[in-house]
């Protein structure tokens, strides 16, 4: 992983396999959740959007934690690769957060009767989206990309404070949003035939993140090292 | 050892306050800006007393946030441009103290005038007299936190567009806005507001060491 050409060659080998695995798990999870899982007796088929909504919510938050850890490593040990990882992960996390907000609205319209409520969980997720936007915006304004990585690292450490707020928002405030679907300490409140496909979807989403992150990181590495010989070599080979 | 730190703090505070007071616009501008923003709300929403007094917490807090962000990019930009900041870093005195002093100065020239202006705003927005103390307490804690955040935003956007620092800082200021308005609104309905004040105090207590250190990091980015 340490040297960029090594990472590039190694990732070329695993990308097809990772992509295949992602596709497989996502297809199984989504088919199971959207077609096979039983219908909810109160909400009907509308509830099935949770097979996309909940995994993207978890991803949107965990990607931010991942970014903050990368940022922390980058600020303290000046590890360049962690800065690149941060840069590669940001747009993915922002997309997932947007997906949560959109799927939540789509679900909220038939169930709550409104696209949007100013509820603690919804609002804190919206703030997370703005913070992603601030990080990406800051990165794009700084010419020197190594410095841009560090600046964004610093800001991501501050931003991670929003994650426990989102997580706890359903417990701290009276909200319309239901309590967490996943809890480590107690057994799930859903029946297993609804819960297990959700777990499969979650694993599929994580794999998708790993796949996208590897692709993005390859682009970042190529962009940063574009003046190096090995990049020219690789580009010549690939254009043949 | 502590003596030297305090004398260092003292030197920066004296110098920056002197510079700030020679140019009256530095501390007048946030004050006037705050009052103008507050004036817009009755003009736009209509002068009903019940409406204005229920909206007052939000109006005062939005105006305070915007006004404290107004002077953010000046925290480091002048010293950066004329090389004073370079000298500070070369001097080997603790840079943490330098950032802390800069934050303190920023609060003295924006947060403190806003506190006085908020009293006028509270009167003209028909905020009940009992809510004045909670309002002042929440503004003291909140504007200090905004100065800390502002310093980080200013350090990260040093030498770039001024609006960038505001864009960076605004999403992070939402918790302050929520807590600050909650303090005043709960005092309006005679509820206990000490919990919100404690959270704001905790944010400030974590923010002073953490944000100052990160601001030092961000400033050093410009010297590599």
Boltz contact constraints between the chains, C-beta under 6 A:
constraints:
  - contact:
      token1: [A, 75]
      token2: [B, 217]
      max_distance: 6.0
  - contact:
      token1: [A, 127]
      token2: [B, 171]
      max_distance: 6.0
  - contact:
      token1: [A, 127]
      token2: [B, 174]
      max_distance: 6.0
  - contact:
      token1: [A, 130]
      token2: [B, 171]
      max_distance: 6.0
  - contact:
      token1: [A, 131]
      token2: [B, 171]
      max_distance: 6.0
  - contact:
      token1: [A, 134]
      token2: [B, 168]
      max_distance: 6.0
  - contact:
      token1: [A, 134]
      token2: [B, 171]
      max_distance: 6.0
  - contact:
      token1: [A, 138]
      token2: [B, 168]
      max_distance: 6.0
  - contact:
      token1: [A, 141]
      token2: [B, 160]
      max_distance: 6.0
  - contact:
      token1: [A, 141]
      token2: [B, 164]
      max_distance: 6.0
  - contact:
      token1: [A, 147]
      token2: [B, 221]
      max_distance: 6.0
  - contact:
      token1: [A, 150]
      token2: [B, 221]
      max_distance: 6.0
  - contact:
      token1: [A, 151]
      token2: [B, 156]
      max_distance: 6.0
  - contact:
      token1: [A, 154]
      token2: [B, 214]
      max_distance: 6.0
  - contact:
      token1: [A, 154]
      token2: [B, 217]
      max_distance: 6.0
  - contact:
      token1: [A, 154]
      token2: [B, 218]
      max_distance: 6.0
